[in-house]
């Protein structure tokens, strides 16, 4: 009985949307309000799962092995040495 009722309701909404789309504006607002409410609940849960299941363990393992991405070995730098005043205008175009 429930599938028949749901299919009937769905068919009525589709038919109503095709024939009188402006009449379904309150239904659309209610549906989008429900979606907004669900996203406010589920997004923090998923983000917390990703943090505590993936990122935190990876960080702990890296610390256990003594790896720190912010510390560079002595003498190693990412700066490009250039002569003073050697900045070129072409360096500012197409940087990436």
QUIPE-V594253 format. One record per residue. N is the residue number from 1. RES is the residue in three letters. SS is DSSP state (H for helix, E for strand, - for the rest). OMEGA is omega in radians with two decimals (none if undefined). NEAR is the number of other C-alpha atoms within 12 Angstrom. Layout:
N | RES | SS | OMEGA | NEAR
N | RES | SS | OMEGA | NEAR
This chain:
1 | UNK | - | -3.11 | 7
2 | UNK | H | 3.13 | 8
3 | UNK | H | 3.13 | 10
4 | UNK | H | -3.14 | 10
5 | UNK | H | -3.14 | 11
6 | UNK | H | 3.09 | 12
7 | UNK | H | 3.12 | 13
8 | UNK | H | 3.11 | 15
9 | UNK | H | 3.11 | 14
10 | UNK | H | 3.11 | 14
11 | UNK | H | 3.10 | 15
12 | UNK | H | 3.13 | 16
13 | UNK | H | 3.11 | 21
14 | UNK | H | 3.13 | 17
15 | UNK | H | 3.11 | 15
16 | UNK | H | 3.12 | 18
17 | UNK | H | 3.11 | 18
18 | UNK | H | -3.08 | 13
19 | UNK | H | -3.10 | 12
20 | UNK | - | -3.06 | 13
21 | UNK | H | -3.11 | 15
22 | UNK | H | 3.13 | 14
23 | UNK | H | -3.13 | 16
24 | UNK | H | 3.13 | 19
25 | UNK | H | 3.10 | 15
26 | UNK | H | 3.10 | 13
27 | UNK | H | 3.13 | 17
28 | UNK | H | 3.12 | 16
29 | UNK | H | 3.12 | 14
30 | UNK | H | -3.14 | 13
31 | UNK | H | 3.13 | 14
32 | UNK | H | 3.06 | 14
33 | UNK | H | 3.08 | 14
34 | UNK | H | 3.12 | 14
35 | UNK | H | 3.12 | 15
36 | UNK | H | 3.12 | 14
37 | UNK | H | 3.12 | 14
38 | UNK | H | -3.13 | 14
39 | UNK | H | 3.10 | 15
40 | UNK | H | 3.13 | 14
41 | UNK | H | -3.01 | 14
42 | UNK | H | -3.10 | 14
43 | UNK | H | 3.10 | 15
44 | UNK | H | 3.12 | 15
45 | UNK | H | 3.13 | 15
46 | UNK | H | 3.13 | 15
47 | UNK | H | 3.09 | 16
48 | UNK | H | 3.10 | 15
49 | UNK | H | 3.13 | 15
50 | UNK | H | -3.12 | 15
51 | UNK | H | -3.03 | 15
52 | UNK | H | -3.13 | 16
53 | UNK | H | -3.06 | 15
54 | UNK | H | -2.96 | 15
55 | UNK | H | -3.12 | 15
56 | UNK | H | 3.10 | 15
57 | UNK | H | 3.11 | 15
58 | UNK | H | 3.11 | 16
59 | UNK | H | 3.12 | 18
60 | UNK | H | 3.11 | 16
61 | UNK | H | 3.12 | 14
62 | UNK | H | 3.11 | 14
63 | UNK | H | 3.11 | 13
64 | UNK | H | 3.12 | 11
65 | UNK | - | 3.04 | 10
66 | UNK | - | -3.12 | 12
67 | UNK | - | 3.10 | 15
68 | UNK | - | -3.06 | 14
69 | UNK | - | -3.08 | 10
70 | UNK | - | -3.11 | 7
71 | UNK | - | 3.12 | 11
72 | UNK | - | 3.07 | 11
73 | UNK | - | 3.13 | 11
74 | UNK | - | 3.07 | 7
75 | UNK | - | -3.14 | 8
76 | UNK | - | -3.12 | 9
77 | UNK | - | 3.12 | 10
78 | UNK | - | 3.12 | 9
79 | UNK | - | 3.09 | 7
80 | UNK | - | -3.13 | 10
81 | UNK | - | 3.09 | 10
82 | UNK | - | 3.10 | 9
83 | UNK | - | 3.13 | 8
84 | UNK | - | 3.12 | 8
85 | UNK | - | -3.08 | 8
86 | UNK | - | 3.12 | 11
87 | UNK | - | -3.11 | 12
88 | UNK | - | 3.11 | 11
89 | UNK | H | -3.12 | 10
90 | UNK | H | 3.11 | 9
91 | UNK | H | -3.10 | 10
92 | UNK | H | 3.12 | 9
93 | UNK | - | 3.11 | 8
94 | UNK | - | -3.09 | 7
95 | UNK | - | -3.07 | 7
96 | UNK | - | none | 5
